[in-house]
Every structure is written in structure tokens, then in C-alpha cells.
Amino acid sequence: MEISTADVVKLRKSTGAGMMDCKNALAEAEGNFDRAVEIIRERGKLIASKRADRESSEGVVLAKTTADHSFGAIISLNCETDFVAKNENFIALTHKLIDQALANKSTSLDAVKALPLEGRTIGEQVIEQTGIIGEKIELPFYESISAAYVVPYIHPGNKLATLVGFNKTVDVQVGKDVAMQIAAMNPVAIDNDDVAPAIVEQELKIAKEKFRLEGKPENMLDKIAQGALAKFFKENTLLNQDFVKDNKMTIRQYLGSVDKELKITEIKRFTLNI
């Protein structure tokens, strides 16, 4: 049967599939629009299963907050090539996903995948994109923060994003400074006491072995290792790091210079391989 251009365009707008894919689906469905939509979705699932073993190391990482800044999230939508990651439609889709997650204040990746979006779940939408784009598309990361005030930062290129939660409303520039510090310096925790015990134990073990190999006395290893741990805290905990915009002060001192009562309550950071 003859397929009209209007029907092809309508199906393309509905599914995002290519013009020829839409024309072929309509022909297979004998002009039945709903069946053509299902054919395109089924094709997407088939292609997704065939590409399951492919690596999706490129993609888009975004961070956003609700209008009142009380809730923020980071999301990563992954693909196989940088060409797709830079595509406007792919970036726009990632914005749609995080906007829906924020609207529902989702707190887990599973919850996000189950959210409805344009007649199906986000999880289903992601699978269908594999069929439309022809690359493995995955939604592997989502995390959120709730705080009195949350500030997001997206590094240029959409490969790295951060969130920082504060105990009170903060000046835009101050919030951005801290969020950018997290992006640049990748702290493992906010302060010394927040570092996971397993990390502390590992750092002490590494330090002892290092100094043992250097020939330091066995009875001095614990004390020397504690000094190495103090250096680790200085370099890897946010409040004790030197402020990248002014290394004459730490982040703790920077916050104190702004507001003695200002505190950081939570941080998040995610990056693709860059």
C-alpha cells in the first residue's frame, strides 16, 4: 500500500526513528499507525539485545536542581561514540530524563527508570533509543541530594558534573566555587571524620609498607604512617583542601570568610572517562 509522507513524518515525530525506518514500519503495519509504533519499539529491543556486550563509555552527564534548590540530581546517559554524545537530540533527551526525575524527586536509579515519560517508562525509552540511534544506550548512573540549598555544576563538555548541599541559602558564586572545587579536586569526603574506615585503613597500610621498604624502623612505622594519613586528609577531604582559586586558604577558611555558620552537608561527583 502507498504510505503518505505525512504519516511518515508523524511517526518520526512520535518515535524519533529515521524516515526510512518509519516508512518501512508503516508498510509492514499496512498503514496501521499504532502497530507501526510497536514495530519500531520491538526493533529497538532487538537491536539493544544484540548490542548488549558493547561498551558505552561516552555520553552526557548533567546536574540540576529543583527551582527552590532543595533537591538536586546527577544523571549519566551513556552511548558508544562521542559523535552521538554531542548530538543535540541526545543531550535534549538527557535533560528530559533528569527533569522528570527532579519533578518526582526520585532518589534511586531504579525509581528513575520506572518513571513514566511520553507514554512509557524511562527504562523503556532508553532501550528504544538503541534501536533509533543504532548504538548501545544505557542509563547507568543517578544520584540525588536533599539539603537546605543545593548547587549543581556541569563541566563544559557534559562529561563531568557535581552537586553540593549546604545547610542554608548561599550566594551563587560561593556555591559555584565549591561545586567547581569538587569537580577539579575530586575529594573523597567532606572532612576527615567522613572518610570511610576502609579507606583510612588502606592508606595506613600503604604508608607503612612504603616506609618499611624505605628502611624506616619498625617501631616508628605507626607514627610515620599517621603523618602520611594527615597529608592524605589534607589533599583529599574537601574542607581541608587548598582552595583552587586562592591557595592561601582552605575551603573551610573560605566558607568561614563568607559566613561562619555556613556548612556543607553533602557532595556528589560523577565523571565519564575523560
N, C-alpha and C positions, 0 to 999 in steps of 0.2 A: 504494500500500500504506500501511497505518497505521504511523506512526512513534511509538514509545513515548517518553514523557518521559525515562525512564531512559537510553535510547540517546542522546538529545539532550544530556542532562547529561554523560554520559560523553564524548561528542565535544567538548563545550565545554571540559571539564577537560583533554582531550588536546591541543587545538589553541589554546585561548584565544579562539576565534571567538565571535561573538554567537549567542544562542539561535536566532534565525530563520535565520541563515546555516547553522548546524548542522542544523536541521530540513530546510532546502532541500537541503543537500548529501546528507543521508541519503535523502531522497526521490529525488534524481537517481541515487543509487547503488543504489536499490532495496533499501535496508536493509543493504548491504554496508559494514561499518564502515571497513575499510581503504581501500576505494575512496572513501568519504566524506572521509577524511583527505586523500587525494590531491587530491580536488576542491577542498578548501579551500586547500591549498598552491598548486595551479595558479591559483586565483583570486587568491591573494596575488601571485604572479609577474606576472599580467596587470595588476593594479592598479599594481604597482611600476613596470612599463614605461610605463604611462600617466602616472604622476606623476614621471617621471624628470627633467623640466625644472622641477619645483617647487623652491622654496628651503627647505631645512631648517636654519633658523638658531637654532631653540630646541632644548632638550634637557637632558640630565643629564650633568654632569662629576663623576667620582668619582676619588679617590686612595686606595689601600690598600696594605698590605704583607703579606708572609708573617708567620706567627706569630713567627719569630725575627728579624724586621726586617732580614734580609739582602737582601731583594728587594722592590721596590715598583713600582707602576704607576699611570699616569693613563689613564683612558678617557673618551671622549665618545660618547654615543649621542644622535643628533640626530633631531628631528621638526620639524613645521611650526609648531605652536602651543604657547604656554605652558600651555594647558589640558591637553594631552597630557603635557607635560614634568612637570607636577605630579601626574599620576596615579600612585597607589601601585603599580599593576602595572607601569607603565613604569619607575619607579625601581627596583622589585624586579628587573626584567629586567636593568637595567644592572648591578646588584650581582651577578647570576648570571654575567654576561659577564666582569666583572673578576675574580671569584672563580675562574672556570675558567682565566683567563689566568695568575693567580698560582699556581694549583695546578700549572700546566705550565711556569711561569717563562718565558712567551713574551716574546720580545724584539722582535717586529715586528708591525705591524698585519696583514700577510698571514698570519702564523703564527696569530694570534688568530682570524681569520676561518675558518681551516681546522680549528680545534679542534672535536671532537665535543661536542655538548650535546643531551641528550634525543633521541637517535636520528638527528640530522642535524648539519650543521656550523653554527657560529655565523653564518657568512655567510648560510646558507640561512634560519636563524631570523630574521635581521634583515629579509630580503626578505619572509618570510611575515608579519611584523608590519605591513608596509604594507597587506596585504590585510585583516588583522584590525582594525587601527586606522582605516584609511582615510586615512592621511596618509603622506607620503614619510618613511620611516625609514632613516637611514644610520648607519654606524659609521665616521666619518672620521678619528678620532684615537686613537692608542695609543702610549705610550712608557713605558720602564721604566728603573729604576736598580738596579744591584747595588753594595752597599757593606757595610762592617762593620756599619753601623747606618743604616737608612733611616726617615725620619719623614714621614708624609703629613699634609696639611691640606686640608679641604674647606670652602670659604667657605659660610656659610649661604645656602641657595637652590639649591645644586648647579649653579652656573654657572661656578665658578672653583675650581681645585684646584692644589696644588703638592706637590712631593716634594723632600726634601733628604737627601743622603747624607753621612754622617760617617765619619771614619777609626776611630772607636771608639764604644762604647756611650755614650749621652748621656742626661742627665736629661730626663724627659718634657717639663717646662716649657721647658727650653732649646731642645729640638728644635722644639717648637710655636712658640716665639718667632721662630726663624729661618724656619720654614716660613711663618708669617704675614707676616714681613717681605718675603719673596719675593712673596707674594700682593699686598701693599699697594704695593710699590715697583717691582715688575717689572724686576729687574736684567737686563742683557744678558749678564752673565758673573759669575763668582765674584770675579776680581781683574783688575787692569789687563792683565796678560800673557795673560789668557784671552779678551780681546776679539778678535773676528775681524779680521784685517788689512783686509778690505774696509770694515768699519765705521769703523775708525780713519782710513783714507784718506778716506772720505766726510765724516767730522766735520772733518778738517783742511781739506778742500776748501770745505765750507760756511762754516767760520770765516774762511778767507782772503777769500772772496767778500764776506762780511758786513763785514769790516773794510776791505776795499778800497772798498766802496760808502760807507763812513763817512769815507773820505778819509785813511786811515792811510797812511804812507809805504810804498812797495812793498818796500823793503829791510828793513822791520820786520815784514812780514806773517807770515813763518815763526815768529818768536819769539812774536808775539802769539797766533797760532793754537795754538801749543803750550800756552799758558796756558789757552786755551779748551778744549783737549783734556783738560788736567788737571782742569778743572771737570766735564767730561763724565764722566771716570772716577769722580770723587767722587760724582756723582749716580746713576751707572748701573752700578757694579760693587758687588756685594753686600758684600764685606768693607769697602769704603770708604764705604758709605752710613751716614748717621746712623741710629742705632737708633731705630725709631719709638716705642718705649716709654720711651726716655731719650735725647734728642738731644744730651746732653753727651758721649756716647761713640759710636764707630762699631761696626759689627758685629764687626770684627776685635778691638777692645778688649773688647767684651762677651764674646766667646769666650775671650779671654785671661784675663779675670777669673774665668771658670768653671774653665778647665783650659788651661794653657799649651800642652799637646800636642794639644788638640782642633782638628781641621781639617775643613773642608767639602770633599768630594771631587767632588760633582756636584749640579746642581739642575735641576728641571723645573717648568714652569708652563704651564697651558693655561686659556683662558677663552673662553666664548661671548660674543657681543656684549651687553655689559651697560653 
